[in-house]
């Protein structure tokens, strides 16, 4: 998933340790209160990457 505002990419293999999201956490299990670590906006501004599309 990629932030549509600042282009930061959530990598499930890495998670987001600063927000207690463990490595291996799929986007669907990331808490709804997650904020982009670059621009501090919520999950609603994230878009699926082309490589993630099914």
mmCIF file of the N, C-alpha and C atoms, coordinates in Angstrom:
data_MODEL
# 
_entry.id   MODEL 
# 
loop_
_atom_site.group_PDB 
_atom_site.id 
_atom_site.type_symbol 
_atom_site.label_atom_id 
_atom_site.label_alt_id 
_atom_site.label_comp_id 
_atom_site.label_asym_id 
_atom_site.label_entity_id 
_atom_site.label_seq_id 
_atom_site.pdbx_PDB_ins_code 
_atom_site.Cartn_x 
_atom_site.Cartn_y 
_atom_site.Cartn_z 
_atom_site.occupancy 
_atom_site.B_iso_or_equiv 
_atom_site.pdbx_formal_charge 
_atom_site.auth_seq_id 
_atom_site.auth_comp_id 
_atom_site.auth_asym_id 
_atom_site.auth_atom_id 
_atom_site.pdbx_PDB_model_num 
ATOM 1   N N  . UNK A 1 1  ? 0.850  -1.183 0.000  1.00 0.00 ? 1  UNK A N  1 
ATOM 2   C CA . UNK A 1 1  ? 0.000  0.000  0.000  1.00 0.00 ? 1  UNK A CA 1 
ATOM 3   C C  . UNK A 1 1  ? 0.887  1.236  0.000  1.00 0.00 ? 1  UNK A C  1 
ATOM 4   N N  . UNK A 1 2  ? 0.417  2.267  -0.695 1.00 0.00 ? 2  UNK A N  1 
ATOM 5   C CA . UNK A 1 2  ? 1.205  3.492  -0.819 1.00 0.00 ? 2  UNK A CA 1 
ATOM 6   C C  . UNK A 1 2  ? 0.362  4.698  -0.439 1.00 0.00 ? 2  UNK A C  1 
ATOM 7   N N  . UNK A 1 3  ? 0.955  5.596  0.329  1.00 0.00 ? 3  UNK A N  1 
ATOM 8   C CA . UNK A 1 3  ? 0.278  6.835  0.700  1.00 0.00 ? 3  UNK A CA 1 
ATOM 9   C C  . UNK A 1 3  ? 0.109  7.687  -0.558 1.00 0.00 ? 3  UNK A C  1 
ATOM 10  N N  . UNK A 1 4  ? -1.124 8.103  -0.827 1.00 0.00 ? 4  UNK A N  1 
ATOM 11  C CA . UNK A 1 4  ? -1.393 8.897  -2.028 1.00 0.00 ? 4  UNK A CA 1 
ATOM 12  C C  . UNK A 1 4  ? -0.936 10.348 -1.871 1.00 0.00 ? 4  UNK A C  1 
ATOM 13  N N  . UNK A 1 5  ? -0.599 10.749 -0.651 1.00 0.00 ? 5  UNK A N  1 
ATOM 14  C CA . UNK A 1 5  ? -0.176 12.127 -0.403 1.00 0.00 ? 5  UNK A CA 1 
ATOM 15  C C  . UNK A 1 5  ? 1.340  12.273 -0.519 1.00 0.00 ? 5  UNK A C  1 
ATOM 16  N N  . UNK A 1 6  ? 2.091  11.417 0.207  1.00 0.00 ? 6  UNK A N  1 
ATOM 17  C CA . UNK A 1 6  ? 3.552  11.578 0.233  1.00 0.00 ? 6  UNK A CA 1 
ATOM 18  C C  . UNK A 1 6  ? 4.309  10.444 -0.456 1.00 0.00 ? 6  UNK A C  1 
ATOM 19  N N  . UNK A 1 7  ? 3.562  9.418  -0.904 1.00 0.00 ? 7  UNK A N  1 
ATOM 20  C CA . UNK A 1 7  ? 4.134  8.275  -1.630 1.00 0.00 ? 7  UNK A CA 1 
ATOM 21  C C  . UNK A 1 7  ? 4.894  7.280  -0.762 1.00 0.00 ? 7  UNK A C  1 
ATOM 22  N N  . UNK A 1 8  ? 4.808  7.380  0.566  1.00 0.00 ? 8  UNK A N  1 
ATOM 23  C CA . UNK A 1 8  ? 5.442  6.399  1.441  1.00 0.00 ? 8  UNK A CA 1 
ATOM 24  C C  . UNK A 1 8  ? 4.789  5.045  1.208  1.00 0.00 ? 8  UNK A C  1 
ATOM 25  N N  . UNK A 1 9  ? 5.581  3.994  1.192  1.00 0.00 ? 9  UNK A N  1 
ATOM 26  C CA . UNK A 1 9  ? 5.070  2.653  0.912  1.00 0.00 ? 9  UNK A CA 1 
ATOM 27  C C  . UNK A 1 9  ? 5.118  1.796  2.172  1.00 0.00 ? 9  UNK A C  1 
ATOM 28  N N  . UNK A 1 10 ? 3.967  1.198  2.496  1.00 0.00 ? 10 UNK A N  1 
ATOM 29  C CA . UNK A 1 10 ? 3.908  0.242  3.600  1.00 0.00 ? 10 UNK A CA 1 
ATOM 30  C C  . UNK A 1 10 ? 4.388  -1.106 3.082  1.00 0.00 ? 10 UNK A C  1 
ATOM 31  N N  . UNK A 1 11 ? 5.422  -1.635 3.702  1.00 0.00 ? 11 UNK A N  1 
ATOM 32  C CA . UNK A 1 11 ? 5.977  -2.936 3.343  1.00 0.00 ? 11 UNK A CA 1 
ATOM 33  C C  . UNK A 1 11 ? 5.598  -3.930 4.431  1.00 0.00 ? 11 UNK A C  1 
ATOM 34  N N  . UNK A 1 12 ? 4.694  -4.879 4.126  1.00 0.00 ? 12 UNK A N  1 
ATOM 35  C CA . UNK A 1 12 ? 4.273  -5.826 5.152  1.00 0.00 ? 12 UNK A CA 1 
ATOM 36  C C  . UNK A 1 12 ? 5.427  -6.637 5.730  1.00 0.00 ? 12 UNK A C  1 
ATOM 37  N N  . UNK A 1 13 ? 6.468  -6.861 4.964  1.00 0.00 ? 13 UNK A N  1 
ATOM 38  C CA . UNK A 1 13 ? 7.616  -7.632 5.459  1.00 0.00 ? 13 UNK A CA 1 
ATOM 39  C C  . UNK A 1 13 ? 8.334  -6.885 6.581  1.00 0.00 ? 13 UNK A C  1 
ATOM 40  N N  . UNK A 1 14 ? 8.267  -5.558 6.550  1.00 0.00 ? 14 UNK A N  1 
ATOM 41  C CA . UNK A 1 14 ? 8.934  -4.734 7.564  1.00 0.00 ? 14 UNK A CA 1 
ATOM 42  C C  . UNK A 1 14 ? 7.992  -4.277 8.669  1.00 0.00 ? 14 UNK A C  1 
ATOM 43  N N  . UNK A 1 15 ? 6.699  -4.138 8.354  1.00 0.00 ? 15 UNK A N  1 
ATOM 44  C CA . UNK A 1 15 ? 5.757  -3.589 9.326  1.00 0.00 ? 15 UNK A CA 1 
ATOM 45  C C  . UNK A 1 15 ? 6.072  -2.123 9.582  1.00 0.00 ? 15 UNK A C  1 
ATOM 46  N N  . UNK A 1 16 ? 5.690  -1.642 10.735 1.00 0.00 ? 16 UNK A N  1 
ATOM 47  C CA . UNK A 1 16 ? 5.979  -0.258 11.140 1.00 0.00 ? 16 UNK A CA 1 
ATOM 48  C C  . UNK A 1 16 ? 6.184  -0.260 12.644 1.00 0.00 ? 16 UNK A C  1 
ATOM 49  N N  . UNK A 1 17 ? 7.440  -0.545 13.078 1.00 0.00 ? 17 UNK A N  1 
ATOM 50  C CA . UNK A 1 17 ? 7.722  -0.716 14.507 1.00 0.00 ? 17 UNK A CA 1 
ATOM 51  C C  . UNK A 1 17 ? 7.364  0.487  15.379 1.00 0.00 ? 17 UNK A C  1 
ATOM 52  N N  . UNK A 1 18 ? 7.438  1.688  14.844 1.00 0.00 ? 18 UNK A N  1 
ATOM 53  C CA . UNK A 1 18 ? 7.126  2.871  15.652 1.00 0.00 ? 18 UNK A CA 1 
ATOM 54  C C  . UNK A 1 18 ? 5.644  2.923  16.045 1.00 0.00 ? 18 UNK A C  1 
ATOM 55  N N  . UNK A 1 19 ? 4.811  2.145  15.341 1.00 0.00 ? 19 UNK A N  1 
ATOM 56  C CA . UNK A 1 19 ? 3.380  2.107  15.661 1.00 0.00 ? 19 UNK A CA 1 
ATOM 57  C C  . UNK A 1 19 ? 2.946  0.699  16.090 1.00 0.00 ? 19 UNK A C  1 
ATOM 58  N N  . UNK A 1 20 ? 3.921  -0.094 16.521 1.00 0.00 ? 20 UNK A N  1 
ATOM 59  C CA . UNK A 1 20 ? 3.656  -1.452 17.004 1.00 0.00 ? 20 UNK A CA 1 
ATOM 60  C C  . UNK A 1 20 ? 2.996  -2.352 15.970 1.00 0.00 ? 20 UNK A C  1 
ATOM 61  N N  . UNK A 1 21 ? 3.337  -2.147 14.685 1.00 0.00 ? 21 UNK A N  1 
ATOM 62  C CA . UNK A 1 21 ? 2.874  -3.044 13.630 1.00 0.00 ? 21 UNK A CA 1 
ATOM 63  C C  . UNK A 1 21 ? 4.043  -3.982 13.325 1.00 0.00 ? 21 UNK A C  1 
ATOM 64  N N  . UNK A 1 22 ? 3.866  -5.232 13.686 1.00 0.00 ? 22 UNK A N  1 
ATOM 65  C CA . UNK A 1 22 ? 4.949  -6.213 13.578 1.00 0.00 ? 22 UNK A CA 1 
ATOM 66  C C  . UNK A 1 22 ? 5.265  -6.571 12.130 1.00 0.00 ? 22 UNK A C  1 
ATOM 67  N N  . UNK A 1 23 ? 6.521  -6.926 11.855 1.00 0.00 ? 23 UNK A N  1 
ATOM 68  C CA . UNK A 1 23 ? 6.859  -7.441 10.528 1.00 0.00 ? 23 UNK A CA 1 
ATOM 69  C C  . UNK A 1 23 ? 5.963  -8.639 10.205 1.00 0.00 ? 23 UNK A C  1 
ATOM 70  N N  . UNK A 1 24 ? 5.557  -8.724 8.948  1.00 0.00 ? 24 UNK A N  1 
ATOM 71  C CA . UNK A 1 24 ? 4.682  -9.812 8.513  1.00 0.00 ? 24 UNK A CA 1 
ATOM 72  C C  . UNK A 1 24 ? 3.198  -9.492 8.642  1.00 0.00 ? 24 UNK A C  1 
ATOM 73  N N  . UNK A 1 25 ? 2.867  -8.256 9.052  1.00 0.00 ? 25 UNK A N  1 
ATOM 74  C CA . UNK A 1 25 ? 1.463  -7.871 9.217  1.00 0.00 ? 25 UNK A CA 1 
ATOM 75  C C  . UNK A 1 25 ? 0.878  -7.408 7.887  1.00 0.00 ? 25 UNK A C  1 
ATOM 76  N N  . UNK A 1 26 ? -0.123 -8.123 7.352  1.00 0.00 ? 26 UNK A N  1 
ATOM 77  C CA . UNK A 1 26 ? -0.752 -7.670 6.109  1.00 0.00 ? 26 UNK A CA 1 
ATOM 78  C C  . UNK A 1 26 ? -1.535 -6.381 6.348  1.00 0.00 ? 26 UNK A C  1 
ATOM 79  N N  . UNK A 1 27 ? -1.722 -5.602 5.304  1.00 0.00 ? 27 UNK A N  1 
ATOM 80  C CA . UNK A 1 27 ? -2.414 -4.312 5.406  1.00 0.00 ? 27 UNK A CA 1 
ATOM 81  C C  . UNK A 1 27 ? -3.791 -4.474 6.038  1.00 0.00 ? 27 UNK A C  1 
ATOM 82  N N  . UNK A 1 28 ? -4.473 -5.556 5.729  1.00 0.00 ? 28 UNK A N  1 
ATOM 83  C CA . UNK A 1 28 ? -5.820 -5.767 6.264  1.00 0.00 ? 28 UNK A CA 1 
ATOM 84  C C  . UNK A 1 28 ? -5.831 -5.893 7.788  1.00 0.00 ? 28 UNK A C  1 
ATOM 85  N N  . UNK A 1 29 ? -4.688 -6.196 8.382  1.00 0.00 ? 29 UNK A N  1 
ATOM 86  C CA . UNK A 1 29 ? -4.597 -6.334 9.835  1.00 0.00 ? 29 UNK A CA 1 
ATOM 87  C C  . UNK A 1 29 ? -3.924 -5.142 10.516 1.00 0.00 ? 29 UNK A C  1 
ATOM 88  N N  . UNK A 1 30 ? -3.514 -4.150 9.729  1.00 0.00 ? 30 UNK A N  1 
ATOM 89  C CA . UNK A 1 30 ? -2.942 -2.932 10.312 1.00 0.00 ? 30 UNK A CA 1 
ATOM 90  C C  . UNK A 1 30 ? -4.091 -2.176 10.991 1.00 0.00 ? 30 UNK A C  1 
ATOM 91  N N  . UNK A 1 31 ? -3.903 -1.711 12.229 1.00 0.00 ? 31 UNK A N  1 
ATOM 92  C CA . UNK A 1 31 ? -4.985 -1.033 12.959 1.00 0.00 ? 31 UNK A CA 1 
ATOM 93  C C  . UNK A 1 31 ? -5.544 0.172  12.198 1.00 0.00 ? 31 UNK A C  1 
ATOM 94  N N  . UNK A 1 32 ? -6.831 0.422  12.393 1.00 0.00 ? 32 UNK A N  1 
ATOM 95  C CA . UNK A 1 32 ? -7.494 1.535  11.718 1.00 0.00 ? 32 UNK A CA 1 
ATOM 96  C C  . UNK A 1 32 ? -6.943 2.892  12.149 1.00 0.00 ? 32 UNK A C  1 
ATOM 97  N N  . UNK A 1 33 ? -6.283 2.944  13.311 1.00 0.00 ? 33 UNK A N  1 
ATOM 98  C CA . UNK A 1 33 ? -5.733 4.217  13.779 1.00 0.00 ? 33 UNK A CA 1 
ATOM 99  C C  . UNK A 1 33 ? -4.297 4.445  13.280 1.00 0.00 ? 33 UNK A C  1 
ATOM 100 N N  . UNK A 1 34 ? -3.840 3.606  12.353 1.00 0.00 ? 34 UNK A N  1 
ATOM 101 C CA . UNK A 1 34 ? -2.499 3.744  11.766 1.00 0.00 ? 34 UNK A CA 1 
ATOM 102 C C  . UNK A 1 34 ? -2.384 5.092  11.059 1.00 0.00 ? 34 UNK A C  1 
ATOM 103 N N  . UNK A 1 35 ? -1.238 5.742  11.241 1.00 0.00 ? 35 UNK A N  1 
ATOM 104 C CA . UNK A 1 35 ? -0.959 7.008  10.557 1.00 0.00 ? 35 UNK A CA 1 
ATOM 105 C C  . UNK A 1 35 ? 0.302  6.851  9.728  1.00 0.00 ? 35 UNK A C  1 
ATOM 106 N N  . UNK A 1 36 ? 0.307  7.430  8.550  1.00 0.00 ? 36 UNK A N  1 
ATOM 107 C CA . UNK A 1 36 ? 1.489  7.410  7.699  1.00 0.00 ? 36 UNK A CA 1 
ATOM 108 C C  . UNK A 1 36 ? 2.658  8.023  8.480  1.00 0.00 ? 36 UNK A C  1 
ATOM 109 N N  . UNK A 1 37 ? 3.788  7.325  8.560  1.00 0.00 ? 37 UNK A N  1 
ATOM 110 C CA . UNK A 1 37 ? 4.913  7.860  9.329  1.00 0.00 ? 37 UNK A CA 1 
ATOM 111 C C  . UNK A 1 37 ? 5.559  9.092  8.698  1.00 0.00 ? 37 UNK A C  1 
ATOM 112 N N  . UNK A 1 38 ? 5.260  9.367  7.450  1.00 0.00 ? 38 UNK A N  1 
ATOM 113 C CA . UNK A 1 38 ? 5.841  10.543 6.790  1.00 0.00 ? 38 UNK A CA 1 
ATOM 114 C C  . UNK A 1 38 ? 4.943  11.780 6.876  1.00 0.00 ? 38 UNK A C  1 
ATOM 115 N N  . UNK A 1 39 ? 3.639  11.599 6.631  1.00 0.00 ? 39 UNK A N  1 
ATOM 116 C CA . UNK A 1 39 ? 2.758  12.779 6.576  1.00 0.00 ? 39 UNK A CA 1 
ATOM 117 C C  . UNK A 1 39 ? 1.651  12.764 7.630  1.00 0.00 ? 39 UNK A C  1 
ATOM 118 N N  . UNK A 1 40 ? 1.588  11.717 8.435  1.00 0.00 ? 40 UNK A N  1 
ATOM 119 C CA . UNK A 1 40 ? 0.647  11.606 9.561  1.00 0.00 ? 40 UNK A CA 1 
ATOM 120 C C  . UNK A 1 40 ? -0.824 11.547 9.165  1.00 0.00 ? 40 UNK A C  1 
ATOM 121 N N  . UNK A 1 41 ? -1.120 11.127 7.944  1.00 0.00 ? 41 UNK A N  1 
ATOM 122 C CA . UNK A 1 41 ? -2.510 10.954 7.550  1.00 0.00 ? 41 UNK A CA 1 
ATOM 123 C C  . UNK A 1 41 ? -2.901 9.497  7.743  1.00 0.00 ? 41 UNK A C  1 
ATOM 124 N N  . UNK A 1 42 ? -4.213 9.226  7.772  1.00 0.00 ? 42 UNK A N  1 
ATOM 125 C CA . UNK A 1 42 ? -4.716 7.903  8.100  1.00 0.00 ? 42 UNK A CA 1 
ATOM 126 C C  . UNK A 1 42 ? -4.736 6.909  6.945  1.00 0.00 ? 42 UNK A C  1 
ATOM 127 N N  . UNK A 1 43 ? -5.208 5.704  7.262  1.00 0.00 ? 43 UNK A N  1 
ATOM 128 C CA . UNK A 1 43 ? -5.244 4.607  6.295  1.00 0.00 ? 43 UNK A CA 1 
ATOM 129 C C  . UNK A 1 43 ? -6.080 4.939  5.061  1.00 0.00 ? 43 UNK A C  1 
ATOM 130 N N  . UNK A 1 44 ? -7.025 5.859  5.184  1.00 0.00 ? 44 UNK A N  1 
ATOM 131 C CA . UNK A 1 44 ? -7.918 6.166  4.064  1.00 0.00 ? 44 UNK A CA 1 
ATOM 132 C C  . UNK A 1 44 ? -7.211 6.839  2.893  1.00 0.00 ? 44 UNK A C  1 
ATOM 133 N N  . UNK A 1 45 ? -5.990 7.339  3.089  1.00 0.00 ? 45 UNK A N  1 
ATOM 134 C CA . UNK A 1 45 ? -5.268 7.966  1.970  1.00 0.00 ? 45 UNK A CA 1 
ATOM 135 C C  . UNK A 1 45 ? -4.318 6.982  1.277  1.00 0.00 ? 45 UNK A C  1 
ATOM 136 N N  . UNK A 1 46 ? -4.329 5.722  1.693  1.00 0.00 ? 46 UNK A N  1 
ATOM 137 C CA . UNK A 1 46 ? -3.457 4.719  1.089  1.00 0.00 ? 46 UNK A CA 1 
ATOM 138 C C  . UNK A 1 46 ? -4.156 4.031  -0.075 1.00 0.00 ? 46 UNK A C  1 
ATOM 139 N N  . UNK A 1 47 ? -3.397 3.804  -1.130 1.00 0.00 ? 47 UNK A N  1 
ATOM 140 C CA . UNK A 1 47 ? -3.887 3.120  -2.320 1.00 0.00 ? 47 UNK A CA 1 
ATOM 141 C C  . UNK A 1 47 ? -3.076 1.859  -2.560 1.00 0.00 ? 47 UNK A C  1 
ATOM 142 N N  . UNK A 1 48 ? -3.705 0.904  -3.194 1.00 0.00 ? 48 UNK A N  1 
ATOM 143 C CA . UNK A 1 48 ? -3.028 -0.340 -3.541 1.00 0.00 ? 48 UNK A CA 1 
ATOM 144 C C  . UNK A 1 48 ? -1.995 -0.069 -4.634 1.00 0.00 ? 48 UNK A C  1 
ATOM 145 N N  . UNK A 1 49 ? -0.820 -0.649 -4.472 1.00 0.00 ? 49 UNK A N  1 
ATOM 146 C CA . UNK A 1 49 ? 0.212  -0.550 -5.507 1.00 0.00 ? 49 UNK A CA 1 
ATOM 147 C C  . UNK A 1 49 ? -0.170 -1.454 -6.674 1.00 0.00 ? 49 UNK A C  1 
ATOM 148 N N  . UNK A 1 50 ? 0.260  -1.115 -7.871 1.00 0.00 ? 50 UNK A N  1 
ATOM 149 C CA . UNK A 1 50 ? -0.035 -1.942 -9.041 1.00 0.00 ? 50 UNK A CA 1 
ATOM 150 C C  . UNK A 1 50 ? 0.463  -3.372 -8.834 1.00 0.00 ? 50 UNK A C  1 
ATOM 151 N N  . UNK A 1 51 ? 1.603  -3.518 -8.175 1.00 0.00 ? 51 UNK A N  1 
ATOM 152 C CA . UNK A 1 51 ? 2.168  -4.852 -7.939 1.00 0.00 ? 51 UNK A CA 1 
ATOM 153 C C  . UNK A 1 51 ? 1.353  -5.657 -6.937 1.00 0.00 ? 51 UNK A C  1 
ATOM 154 N N  . UNK A 1 52 ? 0.474  -4.986 -6.172 1.00 0.00 ? 52 UNK A N  1 
ATOM 155 C CA . UNK A 1 52 ? -0.367 -5.665 -5.188 1.00 0.00 ? 52 UNK A CA 1 
ATOM 156 C C  . UNK A 1 52 ? -1.738 -6.028 -5.755 1.00 0.00 ? 52 UNK A C  1 
ATOM 157 N N  . UNK A 1 53 ? -2.098 -5.406 -6.869 1.00 0.00 ? 53 UNK A N  1 
ATOM 158 C CA . UNK A 1 53 ? -3.427 -5.630 -7.455 1.00 0.00 ? 53 UNK A CA 1 
ATOM 159 C C  . UNK A 1 53 ? -3.583 -7.087 -7.863 1.00 0.00 ? 53 UNK A C  1 
ATOM 160 N N  . UNK A 1 54 ? -4.786 -7.582 -7.662 1.00 0.00 ? 54 UNK A N  1 
ATOM 161 C CA . UNK A 1 54 ? -5.048 -8.990 -7.995 1.00 0.00 ? 54 UNK A CA 1 
ATOM 162 C C  . UNK A 1 54 ? -5.978 -9.096 -9.162 1.00 0.00 ? 54 UNK A C  1 
# 
